[in-house]
Amino acid sequence: NPSWQPRRAVYKRGIGKDVDVGARGFKELWEEVLKGAMGPHYYLVRAVHMGQIRLCVFARNDIMPAISRVERGSQATGVAGVATNKGGVAIALQVCDTEVCFVN
C-alpha cells in the first residue's frame, strides 16, 4: 500500500548468544535482511556486533537530521573477560534533545 506510513520513529533489533549463526558473513547478511524488512522508510543508524550478540538501530528517514551523537560499545564478560560468549552490546544516540541508549 503506497499510502502506508511507519508509525514508530526508531526501532531496535537484537539477537543474543544462543542463536546459531552458522555461516561466515552472517553480520552482513543479518543487516541486509533487517534493512529489507524495515523497508525504504527507515535507515540503519548503527549496528554493533560482538560474537553472536548483535544489535541494530533503525530510524525513519524523516528524523535523520535530528539524530546526533551516535556511539556504540561492547563489553565481553566471558572467559578471562575477553571471550565473546557472554557480555553485552549497546548503541546510544541523541534525538533532538533526548538521549537514548539501547542495550542487548
C-alpha positions in Angstrom: 0.0 0.0 0.0 1.8 3.2 -1.1 0.0 5.4 1.5 1.3 3.3 4.4 3.5 5.3 6.7 5.6 3.8 9.5 4.4 4.7 13.0 7.5 4.5 15.1 10.4 6.8 14.7 13.1 4.4 16.0 13.3 0.6 16.1 15.9 -1.6 17.6 16.5 -5.3 16.8 18.8 -7.6 18.6 19.7 -11.2 19.0 21.5 -13.0 21.8 24.2 -15.5 22.1 22.1 -18.6 21.7 21.2 -18.0 18.1 23.0 -20.4 15.7 24.5 -18.1 13.1 26.3 -20.8 11.1 27.9 -19.3 8.0 30.6 -16.7 7.8 29.4 -13.3 6.8 26.3 -13.5 9.0 26.8 -10.0 10.2 26.4 -8.5 6.8 23.6 -10.9 5.9 21.7 -10.1 9.1 21.9 -6.4 8.5 20.8 -6.7 4.9 17.8 -8.9 5.8 16.8 -6.3 8.5 17.2 -3.4 6.1 14.9 -5.2 3.6 12.3 -6.0 6.3 12.3 -2.4 7.6 11.6 -1.1 4.1 12.6 2.2 2.3 11.2 4.5 5.1 13.9 3.5 7.5 17.7 3.6 7.5 20.3 1.8 9.6 21.6 4.3 12.2 24.3 2.0 13.6 25.0 -1.7 14.2 27.2 -3.4 16.8 28.2 -7.0 16.9 30.3 -9.0 19.4 30.5 -12.7 18.8 26.9 -13.8 18.3 25.4 -10.8 20.2 24.1 -8.3 17.8 22.1 -5.0 17.8 20.9 -2.8 15.1 19.1 0.6 15.5 16.9 1.9 12.6 15.3 5.3 12.3 12.7 6.8 10.0 14.3 8.8 7.2 12.4 11.9 8.1 14.1 12.2 11.6 17.6 11.6 10.2 18.6 15.3 10.7 17.5 15.1 14.3 19.8 12.2 15.2 23.3 13.0 16.5 26.0 11.8 18.9 25.7 8.1 17.8 28.0 5.9 19.8 28.4 2.1 20.2 30.1 -0.1 22.7 30.6 -3.7 23.7 31.8 -5.5 26.7 32.9 -9.1 26.7 32.4 -10.9 30.1 33.2 -14.5 29.0 36.4 -16.4 29.9 39.0 -14.1 31.3 36.8 -11.1 30.4 37.7 -11.4 26.8 35.7 -14.3 25.3 32.7 -13.1 23.5 30.4 -15.9 24.6 28.9 -13.6 27.2 28.6 -9.9 27.6 26.6 -7.1 26.0 26.4 -4.5 23.3 24.9 -1.0 23.2 24.1 1.9 20.9 23.5 5.3 22.3 22.2 8.3 20.3 20.5 11.7 20.7 17.2 12.5 19.0 16.7 16.2 19.2 17.2 16.9 22.9 16.6 13.4 24.1 19.4 10.9 24.8 18.6 7.2 24.3 20.6 4.0 24.9 19.7 0.5 23.6 21.4 -2.4 25.3 21.4 -6.1 24.3 
